Amino acid sequence: MTRKIIFFILIPLLTVFSKTSYANDICQRKNDSILKKENTLTTFNTNKNKTLDNIPPFLKATGNQIYCPQTSIPIVTDMNITDPDNTNTQSIYIQISVGYNNKQDLLTLSGNHPSIAANWDPNAGKLKLSAPVNGILTSYTEFITAIKDVVYTNSSKKPTGNRTFSISIDKANYLPTNQHFYEYFESPGITWGDARTAAETKTYFGLKGYLATILSAEEQQIIGEQLPGTGWIGGSDYKVEGEWRWLTGPENGTLFWSNLEVGPGGVKYSNIFGPGYTPNFAYWNRKNGTNNEPDNGTGLEHFAHILDKDSSLGLKGSWIDLTYNGTTTWSMKSRGYIVEYGGMPSDPELQIATSTTLTIPQITKTTTASRCDIGEVTLEASANLGEVKWYENETDGIPIASGNQFTTPKLSSTTTYYIETAYAFCAKTSERTPITATIYTIPVITTPQTTFTTCGPGDATLSVLSSEGETYWYEGPTNNSLVGIGPSFTRNFSKNTDYYVEAVSNGCSNGSRIKINVIVYDLPKVEDEEILWCTKNKITLDATLNGITYLWSTGENTKTIIPNNPGVFTVKIKTPEPESCTVTKTITVFQHPIPEIIDPIKADESQVTIRLKNPQNYFEYSIDRINYQSSNVFTNVPSGYQTAYVREINSCENPITKNFIVLIAPKYFTPNNDGFNDVWEVKGLLNYPLAEITIFDRYGKIITLLNNLNRSWDGTFNKNILPATDYWYILKLDPNSPELKGHFSLKR
């Protein structure tokens, strides 16, 4: 409802001014001419009241004829113009109004007509006959003589369709099939509504004008291609989006195009890019599928306009949808509108135009035929006039048959025949039409291989060759269980299977299927291996299976090999015939890395930890080279010079060693001269000549200094016996080593 209100607001309320068409100008000119009668009564009107002044002339042409290609022929055999109140006029217009081909057709004035000038317009397909000097009239008698001398020619050796010629006293295009007239009015920038209003003010010899409606291909051509310009026509979908209706003339309200589609639940929606539905004629711009008019591109494109004839944007003379005001794009810009006259209820009956038709004898339909292998073929053809004649040659020769059907003799290869319609003498000038009887060769399977094997379950490709065409694969010899098309057929096979193939070309086959066997051989089982490499021992790699041939990745072809280095080794084992299947065994020879001991070895008094840069669970540890353990921690290690041992658990390599020293500081000593623990001494200090130990009392007083020369303390200070208590020490193995601190007890 909102869209309708907007639309009617957009349409201006115009005061209609009377503006006469070219036809009205003729009537007015007659009143002012030197032939004006003194006893003028009333003018001719739409109520058909006639007087002897301003009565439209009556035109009548005869001469519906046959046109033979490559000839010239007058468009009429006789012509008459009756006008009760005039004997002369300025111009007569002759147009090819139906079937016009601007690349082939031509109208010319033959003979000698000094009182008449002829001007051919190839765009409109129209020949204008007029007085040589503007304003000087020529008699109807001279025009009639000239019309009889207007001839039609066509440059094609095989023209198609028929031609209808309209003869009119006015320049408006006339379509004899509906007896309507069409005019183009240039009006740059005019809106659709103003164009509709303006069109309805036009009259043409009493016929009421309206914005044109197009109902047929003939009408489309004479409007969209043969008028001097393009513009608005009377179609719109502003009332219901996607429903295009004619809103002018006798067809007002008629649906001619719908983009509405039925969605879920029966709800209609507009699919502007869909194919659309055409209950009547429509000619939207949809060139090569790149355009999809009407596309409602701006959301407000609801009015039909003919695309500019010179535009490269689409089909010549086709329709586009624009907004109410048009567009500024030149090729689609509103530059005018097209007015149609005829068909309204109050229109008078007129015969101000007449027509004739040339029928061109031609083959209108051919039906080729084919068969498989040698034999007869029946061809069919029809013509609009005359009898169809059949020839073996493109030119010359005598007919071998006549009629709409022709059955060939037995043919072994494709053969082309030629036909023509033998109407009177036209056969001498017409070009024959080729029609082909096609013989298809029956294809055969040419491959010699009918058995395929696969080693173990898996994908396999079956391939066959055929003489031509396609290869069809079936599951059975006679059923229609088609499973594949093509020269190759790939499937996953787990058991022996049979397929059947047939060659088909152009629907031809010999009907015999070839059996293809698929045999699935059982593969021997192999297991991959991993073997530890020990450099002090040689190893042998064994393919384990007994086959015909062996091929190792080293290039050797024996059942066993002795590698020189670790690595990944593969061996392809080919089983005996008929299987000849190859299996692959992979043997990985690996080597454990050599352990790397972190220096120094950590010795916390009697607990020793051997640390590695690359610890692995296959390394084992020892400090006496006899007893090995998986743990790298040793306890109760005696003080003194020691050696750590690390090896691979399988003893593949000699152990890695690292020397270390254990320094144990006693926790207490008893200087009572009983021979046990009489001095405090760090064992193993002898191995560190730069080592120093500083001993303090609880107050931080230095009591003594121990080194490589003075390695023990007897519990005195300046030969005085010190009391039983705790003492502290700082140990440095050399000046650059970190300090080791601790304490011990002196007991009495």
Buried (B, 14 or more C-beta within 10 A) or exposed (E): EEEEEEBEEBBEEEEEEEEBBEBBEBBEBBEEEEEEBEEEEEBBEBEEEBBEBBBBBBBEBEBBBBBBBBBEBBBBEEBBBEBEBBEBBBBBBBBBBBBBBBEEBBBEBEEEBEBBBBEBBEEBBBBBBBBEEEEEBBBBEBBBBBBBBBBBBBEBEBBEBBBBBBBBBBBBBBBBEBBBBBBBBEBEEBBBBBBBBBBBBBBBBBBBBBBBBBBBEBBBBBBBBBBBBBBBBBBBBBBBBBBBBBBBBBBEEBBBBBBBBEEEEEEBEBBBEBEBBBEBBBBBBBBEEEBBBBBBBEEBBBBBBBBBBEBEBBBBBBBBBBBBBBBEEEBBBBBBBBBBBBBBEEBBEBEBBBBBBBBBBBBEEBEBBBBBEEEEBEBBBBBBBBBBBBBEEEEEEEBBBEEBEBEBEEBEEEBEBBBBBBBEEBBEEBBBBEBBBBBBBBBBBEBEEEEBBBBBEEEBEBBBEBEBBBBBBBEEEEEEEEEBEEBEBEBEBEEEBEBBBBBBBBEBBBEEBBEBEBBBBEBBEBEEBEBBBBEEEEBEBEBBBEBEEBBBBBEBEEBEBEBEEBBEBBBBBBBEEEBEBBBEBBBBBEBBEBBBBEEEBEBEBEEBBBBBEEEEEBBBBBBEEEEBEEEBEBEEBEBEEBBBBBBBEEEBBEBBEBEBBBBBBBEEBBBEEEEEBBEBBBBBBEBBEEBBBBBBBEEEEEBBEBBEEEBBBBBEBEEEEBEEEEBBBBBBBEEEEEEBEBEBBBEE
